[in-house]
């Protein structure tokens, strides 16, 4: 984790760089005379902010700089040695895998020889026997080669086992040396004596003004302000509001530097909702403003040609405000920062689809909302409901939104990760895409830290840059200490350093080094631990190799109470099964948002039947219907009353995640004890949720 100081000799060029960029683009968008005046005004403010910061920044002793550079070189060499030792040990450990591979080779070859021998026995003509003998010779040669290779691999494995302690010891020595080198580098950084400066918020207001003006650029602000008096007033209001500017830059600033547009959105939100002025909702309003400063294209159903082209940021805020106040979001939502909220509100889905996502999961799989495993909460719907495979994507409906089509038809890693991020956003959970070579996964917030779903663990992203993101999330948990990291980066910006967002970002300058080592110190002081990835084995598979533990549930007498009304109508709770009487791999009983309990017939696991035993007040024909939820069309229930030889087919409607009733079918009951036997039919069996059954006497 070395940050080299290749830019130590650079002159302070923060403002010069910004103004040079301004000159290059000055002819792209014509400025009015007033606009040119504003460019000069904002440029002067930027220069003044830079001068004030430069004056206040403590000077670093040259000898201590040299000591830091020496420690960097030592750490670089130690890191290279540790990598080398790790590679040698990993290669040595690969001998065991090669034995397994060659055992598989011999096993398959043995089977092939047996098949060829049988074919030779069955040969009825000379030509057939000759061809069979040739095939047998070939398979026997392959088996002999496999056996020889296995013998060599087993010998190599024995040697590897002998070598492993020595190699592991060498790796341990190299890792210890690397740890010491890192500690020495951190000490060299601490010896700069900058911690008191970084711990002070005295310069935060001027830092914030500098960052806002730098990110927006004087020209960018002028282009916005020259649009009219309202826009100009918004810029002036922002530049006079130190508290708001500090909040903005601590949340990483407006997207693409569109500060004026962010201020316009923020003002519109506060005008629309008085609740957006403080606390959770003020942070949410700020996050929406910063993230939507560049309009986000809205993903609409293909058939909705007149739908808005972009997400309305004010409506996006109001959507989450309403959901939060209604208690529909995750309990942890209230404790998030504006930076966190940005990774909730950025979605391309319409607000109505966000609401649908919450309602669908409450109806269809409420157990995914209540699971205590925060790593899987909400997003477990990908594992249980989103089929792996691209074959059914051709059946996507133009009347449905993208995410509704995904849960209906499944997809490969990309579509599954898309849906996972979507369902997490629905409940207010910060989430990002985490790509890795050849695969798409996601990473999301939990109270215990960020976790990866559906992919390999931290460090498997491109060039390991996901580890830089992880470090930021870990350090940001200490809201009091993290501004020290940002202040060091802002000084680096003022002095013209290339921003290094992590230890893997390449060459940087001294203040970026200070920032990253201070960040690392915060992480170590907090004893932060990276969470292991979950769902790695289903990233590109339909079912997990890890056997799920089926937990029992407690059903009360009220949950299972079968009611016969005065009109003879029989209502049977879906969980009042006489078989099974508790959870199985296929059939799950769970609490219902409608009250009481409900039954879910799982998409995964082997098919099962279920049945109900009850008393009917009178014999005769009854109309049977059920309250059900589906997320895929073509779902069929089969029911047989008592000993009926042929089951009756119930076509369950495609409810798109909402509650609905099945069309009634006729069954014959006897007076007294009856048994309804249920099974599934059709060729596309997916998940199905049931609340209850109603049997109405035929008239």
FENGIVEN-V647435 format. One line per field, one symbol per residue. ss: DSSP state (H for helix, E for strand, - for the rest). phi: phi as a letter, one per 20 degrees, with the letter a starting at -180 (. if undefined). psi: psi as a letter, one per 20 degrees, with the letter a starting at -180 (. if undefined). A space follows every 50 residues. Layout:
# FENGIVEN-V647435
ss->???
phi->???
psi->???
This chain:
# FENGIVEN-V647435
ss->----E--------HHHHHHHHHHH--------HHHHHHHHHHHHHHHHHH HHHHHH-----HHHHHHHHHHHHHHHHHHHHHHHHHHHHHHHHHHHHHHH HHHHHHHHHHHHHHHHHHHHHH---HHHHHHHHHHHHHHHHHHHHHHHHH HHHHHHHHHHHHHHHHHHHHHHHHHHHHHHHHHHHHHHHH----HHHHH- ---HHHHHHHHHHHHH-HHHHHHHH---HHHHHHHHHHH--HHHHHHHHH ----HHH-HHHHHHHHHHHHHH-HHHH-HHHHHHHHHHHHH-----E-E- ---------E--HHHHHHHHHHHHH-----HHHHH--HHHHHHHH---E- HHHHHHHHHHHHHH--HHHH---------HHHHHH--E--HHHHH----- -HHHHHHHH-E-HHHHHHHHHHHHHH----EEEEEE--EEEEEE------ EEE-------EHHH-HHHHHHHHHHH-----HHHHHHHHHHHHH------ -------E-HHHHHHHHHHHHHHHH--------E-HHH------------ ------------EE-----EEEE-----E-------EEEEE-----EEEE E--------EEEEEEE---EEEEEEEEEE-----EEEEEEE------EEE EE-------EE---EEEEE--EEEEEEEEEE------EEEEEEEEEE--
phi->.edfdfdfeffgcgfgffffffffdfefcgdfffffffgfffffffffff fffgfeffedgfffffffffffffffffffffffffffffffffffffff ffffgffffffffffffffffefdcfffffffffffgfffffffffffff gffffffffffffggfffffffffffffgfffffffffffffmegffffe egegffgffffgffffmgffffgffffrfffffffffffedfffffgfff emmfglmefffffffgffffffcffeebmgffffgffffffegdgdfeed ggfefdfgfcffffffgfffgffffemeeggfgfefeffffgedeefeff fffgffgffgfffecfffeegffffdgmffgffedefepdfeffegefed fgffffffdmregffffgfgfffffgdnefbcfcfcgmbdcbcbfcfepe cedmbffgoefglmfffffgfffffffeffefgffffffffgffenfffd eafdenfbdffffgfffffffffffelfcffffcmgfdgcbecffeffee efcddeffgdfeddffenfdddgfeefeafdbfcfedcdbfdfeomcbdc effemfgcdbbcdbddfbfqecedbcebccdcfmecddcceldgfcfeed efffelndfbdfffcecdddfnfccdddbdcndcfcfbdceadcddgfe
psi->lpoqlijhjqqojggggghghghhjhigopqrghghghggghhghggggg ghghhipqqpphhhghhghghgghhgghgggggghghggghgiihghhgg ghghggghhgghggghghhghipirggghgghgggggghhgggggghggg gghhghggghhhhgggghghggghhghggggghggghhghihkiggghip jhjhghgggggghgghqhgghghghihrhgghhgggggiinggghggghh jjrqpkjmgghghgggghghhhohijirbghghggggggghjhoqpppoq qhimijqqhqpohghgghghgghghikirqhihijqrhgghhjgjiqiqq hhhggggggghhggmihihipinhhipgiihgghhoppqihihijppiiq qghhhghgiarahghghghghghghhjkppqrqnqrojqparprqrhjrq qpqkarapiirpjjihhggggghghihnhhhhhhghghhhggghjjqppo irijiapaahhhggghhhghggghhilqppqqqqjhijhlqhqqipppoo qqqpprhhhjppporhjjpppoqhjkqipriaqahhpppqqqiiqbrrpp oqhrrqqqrqrpprpphqqapqoprqprpqjqrkppqppppckphpqppo opqoiljrprqqqqqpqpqqpcpqpppqrqrrimoaqpppgrqpoppq.
